[in-house]
Every structure is written in structure tokens, then in C-alpha cells.
Amino acid sequence: MKWQGTDQFTRWLNETPAVTQKHLEGALFTEGEVVMGVAKRRTPVRFGTLKSTGHVKPPETKGGVTSVTLGYGTDYAIYVHERPANHPIGQMKFLESAVLEAGPGMSQRLKKDVLDRIGGAG
């Protein structure tokens, strides 16, 4: 019996960890974008500057741990986030509340997203 395509299969096996890592990074970045979208809807607005600086940095993998960083690009974001105030638009703890809400079920969403991406890469 001769199995054709073993070179391709072997190459695929060797590339799978890197490919899966890329899919995980993509899924985590997507999850971060969703969380940031929720946070932006909760961000207090006076002039719109703070809200416009909300961002998700590209994924980083170090020591086998993949992460994304969400943040705002102003020097006053922390004060607006932490200070109780009567915000006519938005709320305090706008980023923290979005992150905490997204926590439950995140691992299942990431798993599904990675598996969908792998299936689509097929």
C-alpha cells in the first residue's frame, strides 16, 4: 500500500502549531474588539476625544501566553474611569465592566472561533 501526499501531510503537521497559534491570536483580537466596542458605548462623552482613543493592541505571545491589551490613549482616561460622576452620557468603570461581562463564556467563544478558523483553513 502506498500513501500519496505524505510530504504534504507531514508539512501540515509541522505547521499546525504555528497555524493554530495564529488562529488563537486572531480569535483573541476579535474578542478584544468586541469588548472594546462595548466599552466605547459606555465611555463618558464630553467632547468625544476619550472615546475615539479606545483601542486593542495586536496580540502578543510570550512564554506560551497569548494576550491582547485594551486601552485608551489619553492621560486622563484613568480619572474618568475611576471617578464617580454624574455622566449624562456613559458611566464610570466603562472598560472594567465590559471586560468583566465578557469573562464568562470567553474560553468557549475562543475555542469555537479557533475551531471555525481551522475548519475554514482546511
C-alpha positions as a printed Julia matrix, in Angstrom:
122×3 Matrix{Float64}:
   0.0    0.0    0.0
   1.37   3.4   -0.94
   0.13   6.57   0.74
   0.31   9.56  -1.58
   0.67  13.07  -0.18
   2.7   12.15   2.89
   5.03  15.09   2.3
   2.09  17.5    2.37
   0.62  15.82   5.44
   3.95  15.93   7.28
   4.37  19.6    6.39
   0.84  20.29   7.64
   1.56  18.5   10.93
   4.72  20.55  11.42
   2.94  23.82  10.64
  -0.19  23.11  12.7
   1.03  24.62  15.99
   2.01  27.87  14.26
  -1.22  27.95  12.27
  -3.29  27.23  15.38
  -1.4   29.96  17.26
  -2.24  32.45  14.5
  -5.9   31.44  14.72
  -5.86  31.85  18.5
  -4.29  35.29  18.17
  -6.95  36.28  15.64
  -9.76  34.97  17.84
  -8.4   36.79  20.88
  -8.03  40.03  18.95
 -11.63  39.7   17.72
 -12.81  39.13  21.29
 -10.86  42.22  22.37
 -12.51  44.29  19.63
 -15.95  43.18  20.8
 -15.13  44.1   24.41
 -13.76  47.48  23.3
 -16.94  48.13  21.33
 -18.99  47.6   24.49
 -16.59  49.78  26.49
 -16.81  52.58  23.94
 -20.61  52.55  24.14
 -20.19  53.05  27.92
 -17.43  55.66  27.71
 -18.47  59.06  29.06
 -18.57  61.68  26.32
 -17.88  65.33  26.8
 -16.04  66.13  23.58
 -15.55  62.61  22.2
 -11.76  62.55  22.46
 -11.57  59.83  25.11
 -13.97  57.54  23.29
 -12.09  57.97  20.0
  -8.81  56.77  21.55
 -10.13  53.36  22.66
  -8.04  50.64  21.03
  -6.98  47.0   21.06
  -3.28  46.32  20.5
  -2.28  43.41  18.26
  -1.85  40.06  20.03
   1.44  39.2   21.68
   2.63  35.71  22.56
   5.38  35.4   25.13
   6.35  32.28  27.05
   3.39  30.38  25.62
   0.88  33.0   26.79
  -1.09  34.98  24.24
  -2.66  38.29  25.21
  -4.18  41.45  23.82
  -4.16  44.81  25.55
  -7.16  47.12  25.56
  -6.78  50.75  26.48
  -7.39  54.41  25.87
  -4.86  56.89  24.55
  -5.35  59.86  26.84
  -3.62  60.79  30.06
  -6.98  61.37  31.77
  -8.74  58.1   30.91
  -7.97  56.55  34.3
  -9.52  59.51  36.13
 -12.74  59.36  34.11
 -12.82  55.58  34.51
 -12.35  55.59  38.28
 -14.06  58.77  39.43
 -17.74  58.57  40.3
 -19.51  61.33  38.45
 -22.89  62.02  37.05
 -22.15  61.35  33.39
 -25.05  62.35  31.15
 -23.56  60.01  28.54
 -21.66  56.91  29.66
 -20.65  55.54  33.01
 -17.65  55.08  35.26
 -15.71  51.78  35.06
 -16.63  51.64  31.36
 -13.74  49.36  30.37
 -13.65  47.26  33.53
 -17.37  46.49  33.36
 -17.09  45.43  29.7
 -14.14  43.12  30.47
 -15.87  41.57  33.48
 -19.06  40.96  31.5
 -17.13  39.27  28.69
 -15.29  36.89  31.05
 -17.98  34.23  31.45
 -18.06  32.13  28.32
 -14.94  33.67  26.79
 -12.99  30.42  26.68
 -15.89  28.7   24.89
 -16.18  31.57  22.39
 -12.44  31.49  21.74
 -12.48  27.71  21.27
 -15.37  27.95  18.8
 -13.72  30.79  16.91
 -10.39  28.92  16.63
 -12.12  25.72  15.51
 -14.17  27.67  12.95
 -11.0   29.28  11.63
  -9.19  25.92  11.42
 -12.16  24.37   9.65
 -12.2   27.26   7.22
  -8.48  26.92   6.6
  -8.86  23.32   5.61
